[in-house]
């Protein structure tokens, strides 16, 4: 998800785990209650990346709902809900 902005996150309801971990987007302006964090990494690294992003977001008032692979790609989605 190159060049992520708050506008693109609001439109797609999704943000990359990399953007979360690097704090590239200020999610305080995100108006929705649910958010998908997408981790793109080889092998088991996508699990680590998704859960690291979920841990970071949990400190900001979000809770992890579910983690799943969507489609046949290697992207792992961590679904979050704002508390």
C-alpha positions in Angstrom: 0.0 0.0 0.0 2.3 2.7 -1.2 1.8 6.4 -0.2 -0.8 5.7 2.4 -2.6 8.8 3.7 -5.4 9.2 6.1 -7.7 9.8 3.2 -6.8 6.5 1.5 -7.1 4.6 4.8 -10.6 6.1 5.4 -11.6 5.2 1.8 -10.4 1.6 1.9 -10.8 0.9 5.7 -7.3 -0.7 5.5 -3.8 0.2 6.4 -0.5 -1.7 5.9 1.2 -3.1 9.0 4.3 -1.3 7.9 2.5 2.1 8.0 1.2 1.3 11.5 4.6 0.3 12.8 6.4 3.2 11.2 3.6 5.6 12.4 3.2 7.0 8.9 -0.6 7.7 9.3 -2.2 9.5 12.2 -5.2 7.2 12.9 -6.7 9.7 15.4 -8.4 11.3 12.4 -9.8 7.9 11.3 -13.6 8.2 11.6 -14.7 4.5 11.5 -14.8 2.0 14.3 -13.3 -1.0 12.3 -10.0 -1.2 10.5 -8.1 -3.9 8.6 -4.3 -4.0 9.0 -2.7 -5.7 6.1 0.7 -7.5 6.5 2.6 -8.4 3.3 5.6 -10.5 4.2 7.2 -13.8 3.2 6.5 -16.9 5.2 5.6 -16.6 8.9 6.8 -13.0 9.0 3.4 -11.7 8.0 2.0 -13.1 11.2 4.7 -11.4 13.3 4.2 -8.2 11.4 0.4 -8.2 11.7 0.5 -9.0 15.4 3.2 -6.4 16.1 0.9 -3.8 14.4 -2.1 -5.0 16.5 0.0 -4.7 19.7 0.9 -1.2 18.7 -2.7 -0.2 18.0 -3.9 -1.8 21.2 -1.9 0.9 23.1 -3.9 3.5 21.1 -7.4 2.2 22.0 -7.9 -0.6 19.4 -8.6 -4.2 20.0 -7.9 -7.2 17.8 -11.0 -9.0 16.5 -9.5 -11.6 14.1 -6.5 -12.4 12.0 -7.0 -14.2 8.7 -5.5 -14.7 5.2 -7.8 -13.2 2.6 -7.8 -14.7 -0.9 -5.0 -16.8 -2.3 -2.3 -14.2 -1.8 0.3 -13.9 1.0 -1.4 -10.9 2.6 -2.6 -11.5 6.2 -5.3 -9.2 7.6 -5.7 -8.3 11.2 -9.2 -6.9 11.9 -9.3 -4.2 14.6 -12.1 -2.5 16.5 -11.7 0.9 18.2 -12.7 0.5 21.9 
